[in-house]
């Protein structure tokens, strides 16, 4: 399915959001409220919603964009890359006026050609993850490379502060790593399949999702996972909790033919310590 679509969760369920033009596949979103939402997608697609309409915003790349996050409306990061050849890996920054390309620093890891997600706890504490276990950290002045003990692709990152950050990924078995403010600890989560998404509300617990309907709760201190029963074999691509105390996982068979496309949204209430 090459054409992008937007859906918004409403009291009666998920409703499609009308777009003024056709766009490629859309991959991630981040917002500061209903009047300031960013959505990124394939072929350098960048959309912005102001509460009244959605418009396409120019960016200095045609690379696929996989993740977007911001500390403030005038401090937003987007990451991407097709992952096929040197130079694909992409970092973009928005200063409230325009998007500009930011040079990827020289990396010791060979052939990192895509970054998949970006998240931060503040304007000077931002993390980006990508191919071959690549992890970058932004301290407000420069991006630097971190080594987490994983060589497989890292797909997503989340945390609760500068001393509690979790990254997940893996193309076959799931992998997870935790930053405690000083050092990284990593672990393979076999037999869990590869993981695509992570979200945290409390420092002790990470909610993760992945291929073949994988849902699990990770104890952050021990990096052990407790699988959660799911009723689907479709792949989950993202997970997030909201102010109502609801955990939502979304995904589908995005690689299937258009006429066989299926999307899925799964929800459950969060416990008080989750």
N, C-alpha and C positions, 0 to 999 in steps of 0.2 A: 504494500500500500504506500504509494509515493506522495499522495496528497495529504497535507496536514489538516488537523481538525482540533478545535478547542471545545472543551466541555466544562461546565461550571456546576458544582454541587449546590443543589437547592433543597428546600424542605421536602419537595415531592420526589427527589431523585436527581439524576444527572441530566442536564439540559445542554444541547449544543449552543455554542456561541457563534453568531453570524460574523463572518469575515468579509471584507469588501473585495478581496481578491484571493485567487487560489495561491496556496503556499506549499512548499515541500513538507515532508514529515517534520513534526514538532516534537522536541525531546525533553524540555525542562522549563520550569517557570519559577519566578521569584517575585514577590510583591511586598510593598510597604503599606498597602491598603487598597481598597477597591478602585482608587483613582490613580494608582501608580504600580502597574504590573508589567514585568518583562517576561517574554517567552522566546526561547531560542530553538533553532531547528537546523535541518540540513541545508547545504549550499549557502552558508552564511546568512541564514534567515534570522532576523531580529524583529520581533513585534513588540509594540508598547500599547498598553491599554490605559486610558485616562478616565474610565468610568462611563464615557459616552460613546467612544468608538475605539477600534483597533487600527493602528497604522504600522506600516513597515518602515523601519528605521535603517538608514544606510550604515554599514560597517565595512572596515577595510580588509575584508577577507571573503572568499567564497568557500572556505573550508566548512565542513559540518560542525555545528556547535552543539555540545552535549550538556553543558551545565551553565548556570548563572546564579550569582549570589551577590548581595550588596550589604555594606555596613550602613549606608545612608543613600537617599535618592541621588546624591551627587558623588557617590563612591561605589560603583558597581563593577563586578568582574564577570567575564564570560570566558569559557574555555572550550576547546574542541580540537579538531584535526581528523582527517580521514584515516590516518594510521597506516598509510600505504608506502610513503617515501619520506626521506629526510626533508625537513622544512614544513611538514604538515602540522606539527604541534602548534597550537594557537592559544595565545593569551590576549584578551582584549580588556580595556578599561574605559568606563564611562565617568566623566567628571561633572555631569549635570548639563553639559552642552553637546558633547559629541563622543563617539566611540573612537578610540585609537588603539593601534596594535602595540603590544609590549613585547620586547624581545625576550625569548626564552633563554635563560642563562645556559652557558656550557654545562653539559651533564656528563657525569662519569659513566652512567648507563648508556649502552649503545642502542641506537635506533629507537628512541622514544618519539613516536610520531603522532601521538594523540594524548590529550588530557580529557578526562571524562566528567569530573565534577569538581566544584569549588565550594568551599564553605569557610566561614570565619566566625570568631567570637567578637571581633572589633576591627576597626580600620587598619590596625597594625598587627593583626593576628589572623591571617588568611591562609588556608591550605588548599592545594590543588593536587589531584591524584590522576594517574594515567597508566599507560602501557608499561609492562615489564616492572611493575612495582614502583614506578616513579612517584615521588612525593616532593612537592615544592612548598616552601613556607615564605610568606610575605610578612616582613616586619615593619612595614610602613615606608621602607626605603628601597628594599631590594628583595628579589626572589632568591632563595638558596635551596639546594638539594638536601633531602634527608634520605637516610637508608633505614628501612623498617624491617629488613630480614625476609622480604618476600620478593620473588622474581616474576611471579604471575601478574597479570593485569589487575590493577586496582580500579574499581568502578565508582565507588561512592565514599563520601566522608561526611561525618557529623560529629557534634560534640556538645558539651554543656559549658565550656569555658576553656581558657588557655591551658589548663592542666588536665583536661579530660577530653581527648579527641579519639575517635574510632574510625578506621578505614576498613573497607571490605572489598572483596572481589573474588577472582578465581574463574578460570574458564572451564575447569572440570570439577575439582573439589573447591568448596568454599574456603576462603582465607580471611583472617581478621587480624588487625594490629591496633594497639592502643598506645597513645602518647600521654605520659603523665606529667608533662612539663619539663622533664629531664631526659628521658630515654624512651625508646620504643620497645614493646613486647609484642611478638607475633605468634600466630598459631594457625595450623590447618584445621579445618572443621569437618573433615571427612567423617561420616559419609554424606554430609550435606553437599548438594551440588553448588555450582558457582553462585555467588551473591551479587546482586545488582543495586541494592538500596539499603540504607541504614538511617535510622532516626532515633534521637534520644530526648527524653524529657527530664530524666533524673540521671545523676552521674553513675549510678550503679548498674543501669540497665540499658541495653541497646536492642532495638527492634530491627531485624534484618529480613530481607526478602530476596528471592532469586529465581533461578530457572526451575521449570517443572512444578510450579506452585509452591516453592519453598517458602515457608514462614518459620521464624524461630525467634526466641528471646535469648540474648547473650548476656551472661553475667560478666560485666566489664572487668572486674578484678581478676577472675580466674580465666577469662576468655573461653568459657565453656558455653555450649549452646543447648537450649531446650527446644526441640521442634514443636511447632504448633500445628495441629491438624488442619488441613485445608481440603476443600472439595473440588479442586481443579488441578489440571496438569498444565494449564497455561502458565507462561512465565510472568512473574511479577517484575516490574521495572523500577518501582518507587514506593516509598512508604512515608507516611506523615501523620502526626497527631494534631488535633485542633483544640481550641479553647473549650469545647464542649466535653472533652474527655474521650473522644472517639479516635481510634486508630484506623487509618485507611490505607490499603495497599492497592495499587493499580498496575495494569499490564495488559498482556494479550499476545497473540501470535503476530507480531508486527512484521515478521519476515514472510508471511504467507501471501498467496495471491489475493488480489483485492476482493474478489467475489467470495473468498473464504475467510475474510478478516473477522477476528473476534477480539473484543476488548472485555476487560473484567475489572470490577471494583469490589473489594472485600473489606468489610468493616467489623470491628468489635469494640466494646467499651474498654478503656484503660483502667487498670487497677490503681489504687491510691499510691503505690510505690513504684509504678512503672513510668 
